[in-house]
């Protein structure tokens, strides 16, 4: 209870989410975050680590990943090399010297409580997900090669993100707390932009956000621009010496390629703005 | 505590597990939950595991703690009902005035927007008076550790100001767009496209690849290793027949077309046809149903493996379906009754479905829906319906 998470300087936290993070931390349950790309799922873990002064360990899940990769790795190749050349100073007969901790292993063996971010869990297959949750539930795993159990010294704060390409399995969901981060509304977006660009001109910010939300509302867009795109776009607008915020009011959209990354979306957006201009 | 609430959630069809309920009890007993707002957030994050159910959770919450109307499991939307009612009444101000219990002259002074506001106001009054008495005593406000008040040095709490009570938040139904039932909207496009991705044939790996097996076995020095391939299947052909006749279908046509257009790449062939109300001798390739007719008879020449998907509300006068000259288009006289044509299509293609944008629980009010359902397997044009429909199309045999 001593540590409460309240947000950090670069991350704008809404109150609801702060409550959920705190409750999950105290209940020691992993928190599963879903939401559109660009709603700050990954950023949240960074912000928690930052504001609570904990180390952050990131496990980027890949589709081909096996659970054991996330736990530990037995480096047989180095051992073979060492046994042939014998110049490393490691004792070849002690297998433990050749065990390297994976990300989950690192989080378990860390001397202080840390934040473990498991990013884009949905990329892996269901078996991986379920097995991993078993490990996270019991807070321990075995290293078969040396017959040793690694127990977590401190229960890490676990944040799991998912882009929901696949539905997660029921047993998995049963063991997590869940939150869906909705896309920020324009007011919230102003705060986010302000956190990223503390000395942005007011009219630039308002017009850019206005245009951004109008473009998001276009029909038939497959990949809507997200916060990341907006931030990059504003960066581009600021870098352009010829750019005036008034242009946005007139309906001009410079650099649409920063906002729309799929070609049908791009052409649709460009068509739309052109129609409005003339 | 709150066992009733738990069972109410379960009853409306949200999958909740006793374990998660116990976890919520743990949170309660640890003193983590001080206010009703806390309970709303904690309850949602612990019990509800998918944003699809957030909307319905909001409704149950509002019902349990504020006596708001229970979500009708059949999903009849208050708003849409209100809209139709209003539309109906706008044509007849007298009836409207009577219903609201005010003078007609008052009504006539209001603009439509004001009228809707007024109407909503009245409805809201209604809910407040209609208080079921299952409120939770001592809602909110007593917590000594208000979240909004706590600012440790150098840190900023951003975010929305939380003057609204959890019940109000719940009543706003912010998560409606994520709800699974209800007709498909543009907001759900992404999810819907994912459902269509299932329309890819993938057999089990059960074909022995002999060349590869021999090579591997030689490499293994005689140790036999069998290599299996996925049995080869062609990509699907899809015919989409859309009823673009009546106004009732208007909102759904662009959604359906965009949906299938985005998925086009995964089909071998996607043809779109149009019809009005039901199918007679011809379907049209152009949306105006005038220039390019396509004879239903000619379907026999197409691959019977083609998946045939009809999108329409299947609602019309019974004679349009059954009589020989049924079409409501006077200039268009047909030989066979439409029902025969529909049966013909069903028999021509192995897999057919009918997607209906009308909510499923209203289907039994319409006779023609009954009739058509007996020919085509019918599914609701919603995320759930789409999922079931697609799995029907992809089923074996």
Contacts between the chains, C-beta under 8 A, distances in Angstrom:
chain1	res1	chain2	res2	distance
A	4	B	150	7.3
A	6	B	150	6.6
A	6	B	151	7.4
A	6	B	152	6.2
A	6	B	155	5.3
A	6	B	157	5.3
A	7	B	155	6.0
A	7	B	156	5.9
A	7	B	157	5.2
A	7	B	158	6.0
A	7	B	159	7.7
A	8	B	155	6.8
A	8	B	156	7.9
A	9	B	155	7.6
A	9	B	156	6.5
A	12	B	156	8.0
A	12	B	158	3.6
A	12	B	159	6.3
A	13	B	157	6.7
A	13	B	158	5.9
A	13	B	159	5.7
A	14	B	158	7.3
A	14	B	159	3.6
A	14	B	160	5.7
A	15	B	147	5.7
A	15	B	148	6.6
A	15	B	157	7.3
A	15	B	159	5.1
A	15	B	160	6.9
A	15	B	162	5.1
A	16	B	41	5.3
A	16	B	159	8.0
A	16	B	162	7.9
A	17	B	159	7.9
A	18	B	147	6.7
A	18	B	157	7.3
A	18	B	159	7.6
A	19	B	38	6.3
A	19	B	41	4.7
A	19	B	42	7.0
A	19	B	147	6.5
A	20	B	41	5.9
A	20	B	42	7.4
A	20	B	45	4.4
A	22	B	32	7.7
A	23	B	27	6.0
A	23	B	32	5.5
A	23	B	41	7.7
A	23	B	42	5.2
A	23	B	45	6.8
A	23	B	46	7.6
A	24	B	45	7.2
A	26	B	27	7.7
A	26	B	30	6.6
A	26	B	32	5.9
A	27	B	23	6.4
A	27	B	26	6.5
A	27	B	27	5.9
A	27	B	30	7.7
A	27	B	32	7.6
A	27	B	46	7.8
A	29	B	23	7.0
A	29	B	46	7.8
A	31	B	45	7.6
A	32	B	49	7.8
A	34	B	50	7.9
A	34	B	51	6.2
A	51	B	155	6.4
A	165	B	194	7.3
A	167	B	50	7.8
A	170	B	15	7.2
A	170	B	49	8.0
A	173	B	49	3.8
A	173	B	50	7.3
A	174	B	17	5.3
A	174	B	19	6.1
A	174	B	20	6.4
A	174	B	49	7.3
A	176	B	49	7.4
A	177	B	45	4.5
A	177	B	46	5.5
A	178	B	44	8.0
A	178	B	45	5.7
A	178	B	46	8.0
A	178	B	48	6.3
A	178	B	49	4.7
A	178	B	50	7.1
A	179	B	44	7.9
A	179	B	45	5.2
A	180	B	50	7.9
A	180	B	51	3.5
A	180	B	54	6.5
A	180	B	175	7.6
A	180	B	178	7.2
A	182	B	174	6.7
A	182	B	175	7.7
A	185	B	160	7.9
A	187	B	160	7.2
A	188	B	158	7.8
A	188	B	159	6.9
A	188	B	160	6.5
A	191	B	158	5.0
A	191	B	159	7.6
A	192	B	158	8.0
A	195	B	158	7.3
A	219	B	186	5.9
A	219	B	254	7.2
A	219	B	258	7.7
A	220	B	186	7.4
A	220	B	189	8.0
A	220	B	254	7.6
A	220	B	258	4.9
A	222	B	189	7.5
A	222	B	190	7.6
A	222	B	193	8.0
A	222	B	262	6.1
